[in-house]
């Protein structure tokens, strides 16, 4: 093979490699853009006056709204369960954390089914249901306020534990026996929650 032919062959191989790198880079860019678009696909809000939600990491979705009379900015972080409870096969349980004007307001557990009657009084005599909560490899019992038989008001400490957990489960009494809602909270954008709620995760106590 002549030297000119050799260099011509090398030149063709080089141009082919450059072309392949270009196509790989274009493909990678398209893949990342597609994944980003999927991740940011709006989630319709069930509440009037609230904007559609956007992903804020993992299975968490953030919804924003404004109170009409005060102008306060409200942010609602929602996490749906991985499973359905026996009495509600079409609606997953969910946890909602609400913040107003960059301050934590409340957290509620919505089991997606009608709750039974309260089974214990709170410190001030308010109706509560005792639940068992698992956070990673720890578990605790809590009395959560019973709200109209449809929601349970979570304590702030458990909400903070949820933020940094990998495994999170809530067991409530049901007419057929205990019901367990299972959540996968990993992946939440903690910086976003700190910005919108001034709230940080907390490690569960083993006591």
N, C-alpha and C positions, 0 to 999 in steps of 0.2 A: 504494500500500500504506500502510495506516495505521501509525502508530508502534507501537501495541500489537501489531499483527500482525508487524511487523518484529522487535520484541524477542522475541516468542514464537518466531519462526523461529530467531533467534540462540540462544535458550535451548535449543531442541531440538537444534540442531547441536552446541552445547557439551556437552549430555548424551550425545549420540552419540559425540563424541570421547572423553569420559571413559570411556564403556563400552568403546570400542575399545582404549584404553590399558589398561584393566583386563584385557581378554581377552588382549592381547599379553603383559602381565606374567605372567598365569597360564600362558599357553603357554610362555613362556621359563622359568618356574620348573619346569614339568613336564619340559621338555626337559633342563634341567640336572640335575634329580633323577634322570631316567632314565639319562643318561650316567654320573652318579656311581654309580648302582646297578650298571650294566654294568661300570664300571671296578673296582668292589669285589667283583665276583662271585667267590666262592671257587674256588680251583683245588685239586682233590684231590691229596693228597700220595701218592707211591708208597711211602713209608717208614713202617713201623709206629712209632707213638709220636710222629709229627710232625703238627702241626696243618695244616689246609688253608692254602694260600697265598693271598696277596692281592697285587694289583698295587702296585708301588712306582715307577711311571712307565715310559712306553714299553712295551717288551716284557718288562720285568723282573718277576719274581714273588718274594715273600719268604715263606719258611716258617720257623716257629718250633718249637722243641722244648726239652726239658730232659733232661739226663743223669740217669738214675735213681739212680746211686750218689753222684755228687758234687753234684747239684742245679744244675750249671752251665747257664746259659741259652745255647742255641745258635740262631744265625740262619743260614739258608742262602738266598743270593740266586741265582736261576736265570735264565739267558737262553738261550732256544732259538734255533737257527739259522733263517734264512729258507728254507733248502733242505734236501734230503735227499742223502745220499751214495749212490753207485751200488749198494753192497752192503746198504743198509738203507733201502729205499723207504718203510717204515712208521714209522720212528723218527728224529726229527730230532736232529742233534748238539746238544749243549748245554754251557754253561759253568756251573759251580757255584762260588760263593765262600762259604766257611764262616767264621763268626766265633763265638768262645766267650767269654762274659763280657765282651763289648764289646771284644774284641781279635781282630784278623785271625788266622785259623788256617791256611787253605789255599785254593787255587783249583785246580780240576781241569777238564780238557777231556774230555768224553765224546763220541767220534765216532759212537756208535750202531752201530758195527760192530767186528768183531774186528780188532785191530791186528796188523800183521806183527811179525816179531822185531825187537829193538833193533838199531840200526845204528851206535851209538857208545857209548863208556863216558863216565860222568860223572867229575867231579873225584875222587871216592872210589871210582871203578870201578863205580858203580851203572849198571844198564842204562838207556839213553836212546834216544829217537828224535829226530832233528833235524827241526824244523819251520820253515817260513817263515811269518812273521806280518806282515800288513799292518795298519797303524793309520793311517787317513786317507790321507795322501799319502806315508807312509814305510813301509819294510819292513825286517825284520831276521830273522836266523836264530837259533834257540834250540835248546838241547838240553833236552828235558823228560823227566823220569823216567818210565819205562815201568812201569805198575802192572798187573800180572797180565794184560797183553794187552788190557785193556778201557778203561783211562783213561790220561791223561797229566797229570802234575803240573805246572801252570804256575808260572812264577816270579812273585814278588810284584810286580816292576816292570811286567811285562806286564799283570797284573791291574789295576794302577793306571792304566795307559794305556787299557785297555779302558773304564774308568769314564767317561772324558771324551771318548771317541771318537764319531765319527759313522759311520765305516766300520771294520769289523773283520773280517778274514779269516784263516783258519788253513789252511795247506796241509800235508798229510801224505802220505807214500808209501802207495800202495795196490797191490794185485795187478794192476790194470789201468792203472796209472800214477798220477800225482798226483791226490789228492782235495782239494777245497777246500770248507770249511764257511764260509758267509757269514752274518755277524751284523749286526744294526742296534741298537747299544747306546744310541743317543741317548734322552734322556728320563728316565734314572735319577734318582731322588730322592737327590742327593748328600748332603744333610743327614741323611737317614735312615741312609746307609752310615757317615757320620762318627759318628753316635750309636751305632750297633750294632757298628761294627768299628774305630773310631778310624782310619779310612783315608780318604785324600784322593786325587783323580785326579792323574795325572802326564802331562805332555806328552812324546810320544816324542822321542828324540834322533835327530838327522839324521846322526850320525857312523857 
